[in-house]
Amino acid sequence: MYESTSGKTTLERQHCRLLLTLLSIPLLVTAVTAGCTSDVDCSLAGSCVSGECKCEAWTKGDDCAALNLVPLDSVEELGPAVVPVSNMTRWGSSPAFEDGVYHLFSAEMADHCTLGVWGYKSQVIHSTSTSPTGPFTRQDLAIGTEAHNPVLSRATDGTWLIWTCGCPHAAQPGCSHEALTCPGGKAAAWTTTVYSSQSLNGPWQPHVDVLNGIGGMNMSQNVSPLHEVNGTVMLMFKGPDNNTEASIAIADHWAGPYTLQRKHTNIFAAATLANNITNEDCWWWRSKETGSYHVLSHRMELTDRTGPVSGGHAFAASIDEWHYATTPAYTVNVDFAPGVGHNASSLQRRERPQLLLDAHGQPSVLYNAASYSRSGNDGRPFTFAQRLGGGGGGGGSVGAAGGGPSAAATASSTAATAPLVVGQLDGSASDNATQCVSKGGKCEKNSQCCGSLRCPRWYCIN
């Protein structure tokens, strides 16, 4: 969910200083071409054979960047995966499969509030189903306020983890938007708390502010974990300041402490912003077969955050070198199977992507926070689930979202398109950049060149 940048002038200047070396990260924009020359041209989600991409079952297209979403068999499938409750707002869900049961952990606004108070009144509910697309029935309140945007994962020792924005807090009745500061001194919206349990049925023990002080900016949000077999945890998150697209922090244990290297900060921004693209809500996993990394995101245009393109796809053979596909992973449009009576339908919002991985570690179901309306705060959003081609829908221990343990060898990356050159960073510690570059042109000289969406804050140059 997009956060306003108003009132953060000082922080933006700090951010500009921190990220002046951004373009030292090799980050390439991969565009659709007439033919492929390597697997990179196939988004590392297919093989380049005789100049043509042969996509894995969960992707499609000339560059294998788009999700191979299965058309719906009925109009009813384009609706809430979790059985709705009257006047109840829910925003995004995280899945798991265990012992023949599908589980969803969803953000729900307490007291029947709307999404506008997500930073104060959000809680996490637990629902179950015998089908990965539902209907899911609410079982219990897993985590009380304040806990938003839950992401479920499983540590290598078997511990279940729910990563959230917020910290434990007994919210007052009603739907007023009250400021909430967590023990680490940051707003709840920018505090990462992980909850642990030995069972999906709880109880859940909080570990507050696990990314405290990361990168010196004290801000983290919308965490997506990836667990390696040796216990190492890599957290992709929105931070270390407001509207940073994606950074990666690493720790030897899920409870931390975490470290952040500059080369793992803002890993997409150098290329995406130059194409009028920005991202949030990143969720990643690692292919068991190839060892490649893949990220789904809520993709938007800088100048129009309400456009039909809503899914982004980034990929890498190594976390030090990322590629971003120009082809959308998906849009707000939903297709129906022949004979349903509808060719397609359109959502107004389709955000917070998360996947259910099957027993082979392949994506099988996409979950989104969705809404038919942008009126008011949200139009009462819901969780929308859609199958992917070739996915088994669960069946095995690797059903949890967040990237299961993987010992796959890292795939080698061969030749790719040339890096997109935006401008020459001055590389200094000064925020007195002379101009900013955006797709639409140059911003005028000022000390706040990082404060405008139309002038991307990561392109301060001499």
N, C-alpha and C positions, 0 to 999 in steps of 0.2 A: 504494500500500500504506500502510495506517495506521501512524503512528508514535506510540509512547507519549509522553505529556507528563510522565511522572514525572521528578523531579530537575531541572526547569527552572523553578523558582519565580521566580528573578531574571529570567530571560528573558521569562517571561510578563508580569511587571510592565512590562518594557521595551516589550513588544508592546502592552500596554494603552495606554501613553503615546503610542506611535507612531500608533495607529489611532483615537484619540478623535474624529477628524474624518471617520470613515468615511462617515457618512450624508450627507455633502456630495455624494456621488456619486449621480446620479439612477439608481436601480436599481429596476425594477418587477417584480412578480410577475404573470405573465400566466396567467390561469386560463381554462379552457374555458367559453365562454359560449354562449347560444342562437344568437347570430349575430355576425358580425364587422362592425366599422365601419371597419377599416383593415387594411393588410397586417401590421401589428404583431400584430393578433389572430390572424394566420395564421403566427406565428413567423418572419416574413420568409422563409418557405420555401414560400410560396404567395401567391395573389392573392385579395383580398376582392372578390367579384363579387356584387352584389345581396344582400349580407348573408350570403354563404356562402363559405367558404374553398375555393379550387381549388388543391390541393396540387401541388407539384413531385413528380416520379416517385419520389424517394427518401424522401418523407415520406407520412404518412397521418393521418387523424383529423380531428375538428372544428376543431382548431387547428394542424394540420400539424406538430405537435411530435414525434410518434412516428416512429421509423424504419420505413420500409416494407420490412421484412425478408421475403425470399422463403422460404416453407416448404421444408423439406428434402425431397429426393426419396428418401432412403434413411436407415435408421438409422445406417449407416456414416459418413454425413456429420457426425453429431454425435460427432466424435472429433478427434484431433490433426491439424492441417493439416500439421505437420512430422512426417515419419516418426519414430516414437518409438524411443528407445534404452532398453534395460532399465535401470530404476532411475535414470533421468535426469530432473531437474526443470528445466522451462522456464517462464518467466513473461513472457508478452506478446511481441508481434512488431510490427515496423514494415515496411511494404511499399514496393515500387517496381516499375515496369515499364519495361524498356528493351530495344530490339532483339528483341522477340518473346519475352522471358523475364521471368518474374515472380520477384522477389527478396524474401526475408524476412530481417530481422536480428532475432534473438531473444536474450533473456537466458537463460543456461543456467548452472546451478550446477556449478562444477568439482568433480572427484573424486566425482561421484555424490551430492553433498550435497543436503539438502532446502532448502526456501526459507528456513528460519530463519536461515541465514547469508548472506542476500543482500547484506548490507553489507560482506562480506569476501571471498566466494568466487564472485561473479557474473562471468560473462564473456559476450561477444557472439559468436554463431555466425551464419554466412551460409548460407542455403539457397536453392534455386532450384526452379522448377516451370514447366510449360507451361500451367498453369491457375492462376487467382488464388486458388482455394480449396484447391489442393494435389491430391495429396500433394507436399510440398516435401522435397527431399533435401538433407541437410547437405553442404555443399561444403568449408567450411574454418572455422577459428577466426579471426574477423575482428579481435577485440580481446580481449586477456587480462584477467585480474583487475587492478584492481577496476573493473568497468563494468556498471551495472545500468540497467534500464528504457530501452533504446535507442529513440531517435526519429530517423528518417532524414529529411533534407530536402536540397534542392539550391539552392545560392546562385545569384544572377543571373548570375555569371560561369561557371556550369557545375560548380563544385566540389561534390562530394558531402560531406555532413556527417552524422555520427552523434553525437547529443547524449546524454550519459549522466550518471548519478550515480556518482561515484567518481573515482579517479585511478590511473595505472599503478602496479601493486604486485605483486610476486611473492609470492603467498600460500603459506604453508607447507602441506605435505600434511596431509590429514585434514579433518574437518568441525567443528573447534572454532570457537566464535564469538569471534574476537579483535578488539579495538579497532584501528581503522585511522585515522590522521590524515594528511590530505593536506598538500602543501606550503604551502597558504594558512592552515593552522592549524585547519581544521575537520575534523569527522568525514567519512569518505568518503561516507556517506549524504547529507550536506548540502553536497557539493561538485559543481559542474557542470563537467564536462570535455567538450569537443567534439573529435571526431576528423575530420580532413579527408583527402580523397583525390580524385584525378582519375578514379578508376575504382571501380565497385562491388566489384571484385575486390581492392581495396587496392593498396599498403599504406596504413595509416591512421596519420596523424600526430596526436599528442595536443596539445591546447591546454588546459592545466589551469586550472581555477578561473576561468572567464571572467566569472562574476558575483561576484567577490571584493568584499566590502564593500558589496554592493548594499543600499540602504535603511538602512545602518548596523547591520544585524542579522546579517550574515555567514552567512546560510543560504539555500540554494536547492536545489530538487529537482524532478524530473519536468518537465523543460523541453519546451515545444512551440513551435517557431519558425514564423514567418510572414515570408516574404521578399517585399518590394515591388520593383517594377521599377527603382527608383532605387538599389537596394542596401541600403536601410534594412531592418533586421531587428527584428521585435518578438517578444520571448520571453514567452510565458505560462508561469508557473512556480509551484510550490508554495513559498511563502516570502513575506516574508523572515524568518519564524520558523516553528516547528513547528505544523503543521496549519492554516496559512493556506490558504484555499481556492485562490485564484488571484490573481496579480498580473501586471503587464505591464511589462517593462523594454525599453528601446529603444536601439538603437545604429546608427551609420552603416555599420558593417561587422559581419559575423557574429562576428569575433574580439573585438569590443568596442572601447573601453569602453562599458558600458551605464549608463543612468541610469534612475531610478525616481521617478516623481511620486506624491504621496500619493493623487491622484485615481485612479491606476491600481493601487492596493493594495487587496486583498480586494474584488474587483469584484462578487462575488455575495453576500457574507456578510450584508449588511443585510436582505435579503429571505429568503434561503433558511433561515437559522438560525431565523427567527421561525416558520417552518413545519416545524420539526423536521427540516430537511434540511441535510446537509453534503456537500461534494464533494471529490474528489481526482482525480489522473490526468487533468487537462484536456488535450484535444487540439483544436486549432482550425484553421479554414481560412476563406478568403474566396471568396464566390460570384463567378465570372467574369461572370455574367449581371446580377446586381443590385448587386454590391459589398458586400453585407451580410456580416457576420461570424457564424460559427456555432461553438459549442463543444460537444463531447461530453465527458462526465465520468463517473467512477464515483460514482454518487449513493447516499447512505445516509441512514438516519435517525440523528439524534444519539443517541437512546435505544436503537436497535437496528441495529447495523451489519451484521446478517446477514439482513435482510429480502429479499423477492423483487424489489423495485425496485432495479435496479443501473445504469441509464443515465439521465444528466441531459442536458438540452439548454438551452443559453443562446444568445442571439442579440443582435445590435446592428447598427444602421446606422452607428454611430460607436463607437470604443472608449471614448468618454467616457460612454456611456449604454447600460447593459446591461439586458436582460430575461431572466427565468428562467421557463421553462414549468413549470407544476405537473404537466402530463402527462408521465409518464416516457418517455424515448427508447426504452427497451426494458427487459425484465425478465430474470430467470434462466430463464424458461420459453421453450422452443424448439418451434415448431410444425412439423408434418410435412404434406406434400401428401396429398390424398385417395388412398387405395389403398395407402399405405405399411404400414398396419396399426397405426400409432401416431397418436394424436391430438396428443399433446404430451409433451415430456420436460422435466425440470428439472435445471439445474445448481445446485451449491451456491455457486459463486463465478463471477462474470462481471465482470471488471475490466479496467483498462488499455485503454480503447477507442482504436483507431486506424483510419483509413480509407484505402482505395485510391481515388484520384480518377481518373475516366476522362479521355479526351482532351478532353472539354468542361468539365473541372473539376468534374463532378458526382460525388457519392459513389456507389461501385459495390459495394464489399465492406467489411464490418465485421470487424475482427480484435479478439479479446479474449483476455486471460489467463483461463483457465477451469479449473474443477475440479469433480469429482463429490463431493468430500468436504471437510469442515472439520476432520477429525480430525488430531491432531498439528499439524505446521507447515503442511501444504498438501494432502495427499492426492495428490501427484505431478501438479501442474497441467500444462496444455498450451495451445497456441494453437488457438482455435476461430475458423473463418472462415465467414461467412454473407453471401450476396449480398443486395443491395438492389434493389428494383424500379426498372427504367428505366436502371440503370447499365450501361455497356458493358464493364466489367471490364478496362479498360486500353486500349492501342492509341493511342499518342501520347506526346509528351515529358512531359506533365503527369501522370505516373503516381505520382510520389513523394509520400509522406505528408508532412504538415507545412505544407500550404498553398503551392501553386505561385505563381510570379510572377503578378500580376494588375494590369491597368490599368483595371479596371472602375470606373465612376463610383460614388461612394458613394450608396446609396439613401437617399431621404428618409424620415424617420420621422414619422408623423402621430399623431393622438390615440391614447392608450392608457389602460389602467387606471390608477387613482390609485396613487401610491407607497404601499407598506406602511409605516406609521409605527410604530416599535417603542418609541421613547423619546427623550427629549431628551438628546443628548450634551452634556457640560459644556464641551467644546472647549478645556480647559486642558491643561497639560503634567503635571498631577498624576495619579497612579494611585490616589489616595485616594477612589475612587468610593464612594458610599454604598450602592448596591445594583446588582444585575444583573437583567436581565429575560430570561426564557426562556419558551417556550410553556407550560411547566408552572407558572409563577409566578415569584416573586422569591426570589433568594438572600439570605441574611443578610449584613449589613454586615461586610465584612472587606477587608483590603488585597490579598487574592488572589482577587478576584472573577473574574479571568480564568483561573482554573485548573481549572474544572470543565466537562466536556462537557455536563452537564445545565444549566449556567448559561453560555451562550455568552460567550466572552471579549470579543466585539466589542460587547456591549450594556451597558457600564458607563455608568450615568446618575447624575444628581444625585438 
